[in-house]
Structure formats: structure tokens, C-alpha cells
Amino acid sequence: MRFVVVMLAVCACDAASPDPGLGAALQIPGAQFRPGPFPKPSGGPAALSAVTTHQTVVIGREHERLHGILGSRATAAIVGIDGADGTWIVPAGPPDIDTPGSPTVSFGFGIARDSAPGPFTIAIAAVDLEGDVGAPVMVDLMALPELAPDGDLVFALTWDSTADLDLHVVDPLGHEAWSGDPNTWQPPPPGQPADPDAWRTGGILDHDGNR
């Protein structure tokens, strides 16, 4: 399956909706969801560049980041999936030190858990205050399946809302693993040597997917 994600900057958020966008293939925590298709290019400012932290995205996790540089007249960004309804509003931020005068966008994103593995493309465009949309710049990525953690005993907590729930697991010795302390292994007192691999003997939180 191939996703094409198109990012556009808009002059206002009057098309925003209270819909949280939980069913969208692209997820951007903290952004405003907009039902419907993304605007088409209409002669707006150019998008100059876009980079992501990695070239691969693990399906179901929202830990990847994208940073884009937009034309000088850009005021916001809209992100959507080509051929599917639903876009996201991302306001433009201040310029980087090495690109003065060019607004930026920087945000975390992820691919929904029910998405199929395979290549997808993120495209970034800009929109000015008058609502004119520029041509997009593309970033090709690969969606990878989420592999189940390997262990003698594995716990998981999954839900489909914006609530932030924490899974706490206590081992037989009374040590607890959770997002604030992801390993039940207890280091030795100060001054005593520790095996550099001893941390592997504890119960480990694989990841916190909705922080």
C-alpha cells in the first residue's frame, strides 16, 4: 500500500473541526484535524525543504519528527493523505537561524496502527495569508510493521482515544516498570561496581505510544 501525504500551509483555521481525527491514517499529536480533502496548489509560496528524523516509520507509533522550511509568506501548514479525507492544521513557526525570513514547521507524526506496511510519501507545500497554495516538496518514507517485544511475559495496554493512560507492572520483588521508570532493575548502591549488561535482567517498558 502506498500513502501520499500532502502538507499545505493555510491562512486561517476556519475549516477546523472538533473531530479529533482518530480514524485518519496520518496522526499528528497536538495538531487540529480538518475533515475533507486538502486544498490544491494555487500559486502560493514555495516549500523549500523537508526532512524527517528517520527514513522509516514504525506503524502505530507517533515518535517520528518532520521539519520543513516554507516560503516567506507561509502562515500555517495542512497535512493530509492523498485520496483520503482528513487533513491536519500545523501553524508555521519562526525561521531557523540559517534560513532567516523563511517560516518553519516542526511536528511529531505517526502512521495509524491499522495501516499496511510499505512506502509512502510526505509532501509539503505552503499557503500565504490570502490562501494561495504553493507547489509541494516530497519526502519518501517506509512504513514498517510494529514487532511484538520478545520476553517470557509481555503486557500491553491499547486504547483508541486521546486519553494518556499509563501501564504499570510490578515484578515479584516489588519493583515497578512504567513510563516514568521504564526498567525494574535496581542499580547497586553508589561505589559498588555494576555489570554493564545487568539492566537487561529487569522488566523493561518497550515504548510509551501515546505520551
C-alpha positions, 0 to 999 in steps of 0.5 A: 500500500502506498500513502501520499501525504500532502502538507499545505500551509493555510491562512486561517483555521476556519475549516477546523473541526472538533473531530479529533481525527482518530480514524485518519491514517496520518496522526499528528499529536497536538495538531487540529484535524480538518475533515475533507480533502486538502486544498490544491496548489494555487500559486502560493509560496514555495516549500523549500525543504523537508526532512524527517528524523528517520527514513522509516516509520514504525506503524502505530507509533507517533515518535517520528519528527518532520521539519520543513522550511516554507516560503516567506509568506507561509502562515500555517501548514495542512497535512493530509493523505492523498485520496483520503479525507482528513487533513491536519492544521500545523501553524508555521513557526519562526525561521531557523537561524540559517534560513532567516525570513523563511517560516518553519514547521516542526511536528511529531507524526505517526502512521495509524496502527491499522495501516499496511506496511510499505512506502509512502510519501510526505509532501509539503507545500505552503499557503500565504495569508490570502490562501494561495497554495504553493507547489509541494516538496516530497519526502519518501518514507517506509512504513514498517510493521510494529514487532511484538517485544520478545520476553517470557511475559509481555503486557500491553495496554491499547486504547483508541482515544486521546486519553494518556493512560499509563501501564504499570507492572510490578515484578515479584520483588516489588519493583515497578516498570512504567513510563516514568521508570521504564526498567525494574532493575535496581542499580547497586548502591553508589561505589559498588561496581555494576555489570554493564549488561545487568539492566537487561535482567529487569522488566523493561517498558518497550515504548510509551505510544501515546505520551 
